Amino acid sequence: MVVGAGVAGLTAARDLAEAGHDVLILEATDRSGGKLRAGEVAGVTVDVGAEAMLHRRPEGTALATGLGLPITHPTAATSRVWTRDALRPLPRTLMGAPLDLDQLEASGILSAEGIRDARHQRVQQPHGDVSVGELVASRFGSEVVDRLVEPLLGGVYAGQAHRISARSAIPQLVDLIARPEFTLPTPPADAPPVFASVDGGMWRLPAALEADLRDRPGVEVRHGVTVTAVRRTGSGFVVTAASGDETADLLVLATPAAPTARLVVDLAPAAAEELRQIGYASVALVTLAFRADDSGVTESLDIGASGFLVPPVDDRAIKASTFSFAKWDWVRAAGEGLLVLRTSLGRFGEEATLQVPDEDLVKASLADLAAATGITAPPVDAVVQRWGGGLPQYWVGHLERVTRIRASVAEVPGLALCGAAYDGVGIPATIGSAHRAIADLLA
Ligand SMILES: Cc1cc2nc3c(=O)[nH]c(=O)nc-3n(C[C@H](O)[C@H](O)[C@H](O)COP(=O)(O)OP(=O)(O)OC[C@H]3O[C@@H](n4cnc5c(N)ncnc54)[C@H](O)[C@@H]3O)c2cc1C
């Protein structure tokens, strides 16, 4: 049995089915996909959750291709940083740590003092796990952290640079920071793209996974079933939901850390205690559609940028905007005559900023877009999607915490955990955690 039909749970279910097991999948909401979700704005179907996946990690594109989905890549449009009152080019960085200081200086993202500080490099060997913020500040100064690392980490984790673990989030940075030359080779022009998506939207991945599962004999996907408790019976499990009890020989919990902690509290109390320590950030995405021929719309928005990031130090409401129409050819084609884009709001510890009506999130987004790009025309449609507790926080010590969780769960034969809380929050890492969980379970 699998609890949770996000991308991790669906992948785990498919791996179990491939190994010849009957599988029952119980999902609390009325649909599969978790954070991969379609929404409609001005009649155009777009992602209102995750929209891309790392292409360099194979698990996401391999799964999508195996399901017959067409892979697409972002256009050549590049991101900007909205800071110091202008949209500035994003220089080459490793999650905000600058790989080219001349490019950084030319971007105007840092003050003259910030640039002096960044150039005054201090090479240090980090001791143990430290935060990304501490690590980058120790080499390049705090302004690099405030204006580059924070917005980039904010995009992935909605987290704070001074809490996120460098070893868990960016192991390559830990290696590189201790070297005299902080540099990576510039990728050749024909290098494979870094990111990918599914043509028509990432939401198509769980939809295809679910369709594949439903085609298999012995597999059942049930929606609207919240699992509330799990207990041991003989060598198997009894799983309790409002609809009644179910029994299972093998149990995979593909749920976020907080519900997982509640479900394993009797089976693996040490894991439950560790899971409770994993924080989650809430975010909201506002998807907006503008009519391309409305006054000033194209001039303000269609500027060759894929969007922009906003450093928290600048105290704006939004933390980023993705110009979906410019980033994805399929969005531009689907939204004929429209420019569809989205803004994101919310960081860990700033839940209060989201505790306002949807209209206020739209208004705040429009005000920031106007200030950043000059757009004044009203959108023809706006859709707000909230992701309460959407993103796990990989704080300093996360790797050791996950090791302790796995050790505790290993004492319960037949039980496995997978999902975004463990080995990476991105889609490929989440899929990888499901493959790993099933391989361990069946070993
Ligand atoms: C706004 C946003 C944007 C993102 N953008 C990207 C991106 O562009 N690229 C990328 O790689 N990653 C992105 N991510 C991260 C990525 O989407 C997620 O980490 C990943 O999809 C999580 O998958 P999952 O299966 O682990 O969990 P989830 O998607 O959270 O699925 C867990 C499922 O378990 C169900 N559930 C919970 N409790 C119970 C219960 N008691 N009983 C039954 N069911 C239960 C939930 O309803 C849910 O369907 C984004 C995340 C968010 C929030």
The ligand as an ORCA input file, in Angstrom:
! r2SCAN-3c Opt
* xyz 0 1
  C       4.786     26.084     -5.300
  C       5.798     25.042     -5.548
  C       6.574     25.081     -6.696
  C       7.510     24.092     -6.947
  N       8.230     24.162     -8.092
  C       9.089     23.170     -8.394
  C       9.729     23.140     -9.658
  O       9.487     23.982    -10.531
  N      10.609     22.125     -9.894
  C      10.850     21.135     -8.981
  O      11.675     20.231     -9.252
  N      10.229     21.126     -7.776
  C       9.353     22.102     -7.483
  N       8.681     22.087     -6.279
  C       8.929     20.979     -5.361
  C       8.237     19.693     -5.807
  O       7.094     19.986     -6.559
  C       7.794     18.874     -4.607
  O       8.856     18.750     -3.692
  C       7.338     17.476     -5.012
  O       6.360     17.541     -6.026
  C       6.791     16.781     -3.782
  O       6.289     15.517     -4.133
  P       5.868     14.492     -3.000
  O       5.224     13.345     -3.693
  O       7.012     14.224     -2.113
  O       4.837     15.276     -2.068
  P       3.433     15.951     -2.356
  O       3.355     16.471     -3.713
  O       3.244     16.861     -1.201
  O       2.407     14.750     -2.230
  C       2.036     14.196     -0.996
  C       0.615     13.714     -1.098
  O       0.244     13.082      0.126
  C      -1.099     13.414      0.405
  N      -1.331     13.201      1.835
  C      -0.811     13.917      2.869
  N      -1.241     13.389      4.045
  C      -2.015     12.326      3.742
  C      -2.729     11.383      4.538
  N      -2.708     11.416      5.876
  N      -3.454     10.417      3.911
  C      -3.481     10.343      2.541
  N      -2.816     11.208      1.752
  C      -2.077     12.195      2.347
  C      -1.212     14.860     -0.041
  O      -2.555     15.236     -0.241
  C      -0.386     14.855     -1.318
  O      -1.179     14.590     -2.460
  C       7.721     23.055     -6.005
  C       6.960     23.002     -4.834
  C       5.997     23.982     -4.606
  C       5.183     23.918     -3.353
*
